[in-house]
Amino acid sequence: MQSEHDIMVHGIPNVPDANAILRQELDVHKNKLGPIKWLRMGPNRGFHKTNYAFLRYEDASVHEEAVTLLNRVGIPRTSIWFEINPRPTTTDHHRQEESVTPRVSGLIDELREEKRKLEQKTKELEQQRREADAAKQQASNARSELTENRRLMSDLHDRVNQLEVSKHQLQAQLNNSRDLVRDLLAEQEPRTWIPQSRNLSRLSTTTNEFVSVQLLARPTTNKNHRFNGGP
């Protein structure tokens, strides 16, 4: 079974993003050592100040040169040092470690799907909330409109009642005016009396007798009547 020796990295400061920081420092020598195949940190040990890692280049034949170079130039502001791992790492071991990646990837995909569903559900709930708010506003507007219509109907009813009262008042005034006109016409009509006697020339001077209007309208004359010695 084929085996290879990785590079062990010691004294890595136990800080967040230590893997990314160390990889960035190692990539400075990429032109001489080639690309890194992997850099795997040890388990997170919060109670330790430092951690360790396993480093492998794409070309494992540079490992001896890499250890010599990296120990010589060092990693700035750290006490990191490198050595060849005395225990070889078999090909099957690599495959076993790499087989974890699909499981983790699957979990990540599941989490992303759950996140997508949650976001979709959140959007649906937000849309329902907006629709509920719109319906509530419409109901409020409808209630306000109904209240206004009721107020207008009440005002219209009051106006009709006022017009009805005015109508009765005008009718009473009209009836009173008719009665007044009838009374005035009755007072202005002339009062006449025609006597029973044929002698219309003699006018009564008593207060209980009346003279014909036609007689009063004739002019006076000095000519004597023939029955009284006239011609």
ZAMARGU-4260 file (C-alpha; in steps of 0.2 Angstrom, whole numbers, plus 5000, padded with zeros to 4 digits):
<rodrens>
0) 5000/5000/5000 | 5007/5017/4995 | 5011/5029/5009 | 5017/5047/5009 | 5024/5058/5023
5) 5015/5075/5026 | 5023/5090/5033 | 5019/5093/5052 | 5017/5112/5057 | 5019/5116/5075
10) 5016/5131/5086 | 5002/5139/5076 | 4993/5153/5086 | 4976/5147/5091 | 4966/5161/5083
15) 4951/5163/5072 | 4955/5160/5054 | 4972/5152/5058 | 4971/5141/5043 | 4967/5155/5030
20) 4981/5166/5038 | 4994/5152/5037 | 4989/5147/5020 | 4992/5165/5014 | 5009/5165/5022
25) 5014/5149/5013 | 5007/5155/4997 | 5022/5167/4997 | 5033/5153/4991 | 5021/5146/4979
30) 5033/5149/4964 | 5047/5139/4972 | 5037/5125/4981 | 5021/5124/4970 | 5003/5124/4975
35) 4997/5117/4991 | 4986/5101/4990 | 4979/5103/5008 | 4982/5111/5024 | 4972/5103/5038
40) 4972/5110/5056 | 4971/5099/5071 | 4956/5099/5082 | 4951/5116/5090 | 4959/5116/5107
45) 4953/5132/5116 | 4963/5129/5131 | 4980/5129/5121 | 4988/5144/5115 | 4994/5135/5099
50) 4988/5121/5087 | 4996/5110/5074 | 4992/5106/5056 | 4996/5094/5042 | 5003/5101/5026
55) 5004/5093/5009 | 5010/5100/4992 | 5004/5094/4975 | 5021/5088/4972 | 5026/5078/4988
60) 5044/5077/4982 | 5047/5095/4988 | 5043/5092/5006 | 5061/5090/5012 | 5065/5107/5003
65) 5049/5115/5010 | 5054/5110/5028 | 5071/5117/5026 | 5065/5134/5017 | 5051/5137/5029
70) 5061/5134/5045 | 5074/5146/5038 | 5063/5160/5033 | 5050/5157/5046 | 5032/5164/5048
75) 5033/5182/5053 | 5028/5186/5072 | 5025/5168/5076 | 5036/5153/5083 | 5029/5141/5069
80) 5041/5127/5064 | 5040/5113/5052 | 5045/5094/5051 | 5042/5079/5040 | 5029/5068/5049
85) 5037/5052/5054 | 5021/5043/5052 | 5017/5040/5034 | 4999/5044/5028 | 4992/5030/5017
90) 4982/5033/5001 | 4967/5024/5010 | 4969/5036/5024 | 4968/5051/5012 | 4952/5044/5004
95) 4944/5041/5021 | 4947/5059/5026 | 4942/5065/5009 | 4926/5055/5010 | 4920/5066/5025
100) 4919/5080/5013 | 4904/5074/5003 | 4895/5071/5019 | 4899/5089/5025 | 4894/5095/5008
105) 4878/5086/5009 | 4874/5094/5026 | 4878/5111/5019 | 4867/5108/5005 | 4853/5103/5017
110) 4856/5118/5027 | 4855/5129/5012 | 4839/5121/5006 | 4832/5123/5023 | 4837/5142/5023
115) 4829/5144/5006 | 4813/5136/5012 | 4814/5147/5027 | 4816/5163/5017 | 4802/5158/5005
120) 4791/5155/5020 | 4796/5172/5027 | 4792/5180/5010 | 4775/5171/5010 | 4771/5177/5028
125) 4776/5194/5024 | 4765/5194/5008 | 4750/5188/5019 | 4754/5201/5032 | 4753/5215/5018
130) 4737/5207/5011 | 4730/5207/5029 | 4735/5225/5031 | 4727/5230/5015 | 4711/5221/5019
135) 4711/5229/5036 | 4713/5246/5028 | 4699/5242/5015 | 4687/5237/5030 | 4692/5253/5039
140) 4688/5264/5023 | 4672/5254/5021 | 4666/5258/5039 | 4671/5276/5037 | 4661/5277/5021
145) 4646/5269/5029 | 4647/5281/5043 | 4647/5295/5031 | 4633/5289/5021 | 4623/5287/5037
150) 4627/5305/5042 | 4621/5311/5025 | 4605/5301/5026 | 4601/5308/5043 | 4605/5326/5036
155) 4593/5322/5021 | 4580/5316/5033 | 4581/5331/5043 | 4580/5342/5028 | 4565/5333/5022
160) 4556/5336/5038 | 4561/5354/5038 | 4553/5356/5020 | 4538/5347/5026 | 4536/5359/5040
165) 4539/5374/5029 | 4526/5367/5017 | 4513/5366/5031 | 4517/5384/5036 | 4516/5390/5018
170) 4499/5381/5016 | 4493/5390/5032 | 4499/5407/5026 | 4490/5404/5009 | 4474/5399/5017
175) 4475/5415/5028 | 4478/5426/5013 | 4463/5418/5004 | 4452/5422/5019 | 4459/5439/5020
180) 4456/5443/5002 | 4438/5436/5003 | 4434/5447/5018 | 4441/5462/5009 | 4431/5459/4994
185) 4415/5457/5004 | 4418/5474/5013 | 4420/5483/4997 | 4404/5477/4988 | 4391/5491/4987
190) 4375/5490/4997 | 4358/5495/4988 | 4340/5495/4991 | 4326/5498/4979 | 4310/5504/4987
195) 4293/5496/4984 | 4284/5513/4980 | 4282/5519/4962 | 4285/5537/4968 | 4304/5537/4966
200) 4306/5556/4967 | 4303/5557/4985 | 4319/5552/4995 | 4318/5546/5012 | 4328/5555/5025
205) 4326/5542/5038 | 4341/5532/5043 | 4333/5516/5040 | 4329/5519/5022 | 4341/5519/5007
210) 4341/5528/4990 | 4344/5520/4974 | 4361/5522/4967 | 4354/5527/4950 | 4344/5541/4957
215) 4358/5548/4966 | 4368/5548/4950 | 4355/5559/4941 | 4359/5578/4940 | 4347/5590/4949
220) 4334/5600/4939 | 4323/5616/4943 | 4309/5611/4931 | 4293/5608/4940 | 4283/5593/4937
225) 4267/5594/4928 | 4257/5587/4942 | 4263/5602/4953 | 4257/5615/4941 | 4270/5613/4928
230) 4267/5614/4909
</rodrens>
